[in-house]
Amino acid sequence: MAKLMNIGFGNMVNTDKIVCIVSSDSAPAKRMVQKGKEQENLIDATQGRRTKSVIFTENNKIILSALQPETLAGRFNGNATEVYDDTKE
C-alpha cells in the first residue's frame, strides 16, 4: 500500500516514488526545474508561494513545494512529533 506524504497545502506525493528532495536555491536544481518546464515533467504544488524544495521522483517527474527540505524530510521519515503550519510559508 502506498504511503502518501503531505508536501504542503493538502498536496500529497507517494513516498515510494521519491528519489530525492533538494533545496531550490542551487543552480543545478534551477536548471532541472527549467528543463522540467520545457519537457512538461513539472508539477507545481506551491499554490503561488515561493518554491523552497524540489522533489525528484523515479518516473522523472519534478515536483515543486513551498515547504523547506528539512520539513519534508521529517515528514518522509515519519517524525510524528513535528508540528508545522504550512500556511505561514
N, C-alpha and C positions, 0 to 999 in steps of 0.2 A: 504494500500500500504506500502511495506517495505521501511524503511529508511536505506540507506547504509552509513557507516562511513569509511573514508579512514584511514587505520591503518599503512600506510607507503608504499612508492614505488608503488602506484596505486592499492594496495590490499584493498579490501572492506569487511566489515562484516555487517550483518544485526543487527541493534541496538535492535530490538525486542527480539533477542535471547541471548543477553549478560546478564550474571548473575553478573559477577564482573571483574574488571581489577586490577591486583596486580603487585607490583614490583617483578622482577625476582630474587632479591637478597636474599629473605628469604629462610630458609631451607625448610619449608613446600611447597613453590612454586617449589623449585628444585625437591623435592620428587614427586610432582604431575606431573611435566614435564617428569621425568624419567618413571613414571607409564604410562603416556600417550604414550610415545615412545614404551613401551612394549606392550601396548594394541592397538597400531596403531590408537589412537584417536588424534594424534598431527598434527597440521598444522603449518609449519614453514614459516612465512611471513617476515622473517628478511632480505632476499636477501644476506645472508652471513655475515650480520653485527652482532654485539653483541646484545643479547637479553636483553631488558630493561623492557618489560612488558609481562605479561602472562594474556590472556583473557580467561575466562571460559564461556562456553555457556550452555544453558539449555538442549541441547541434548548431553552433556558430551564430547564435543569437546574442546580441549585446543589449543589456537592459540598464537603463539609467535610473538611479534612485536619488532622492533628496536627503537620504539618511547617511550618516557617517559610516565608513567601512567598519569601524570598531563596533558600532551598534549592530550592524548586520551580522558581523562575526559572532557577537554574543547571542543573537537570535539563532544563528545557524548551529551553534554549539549547545543550544538549549539552556541558556542561562536564565533560569526561571526567576531569579532574584532581581533581574534588571527591570526597572520601571522607566518607561520612556514615553514622552508625549511627542508624537511626530508632527503635531500641528504647529509647533514652535519653530520648525526648521524651514 
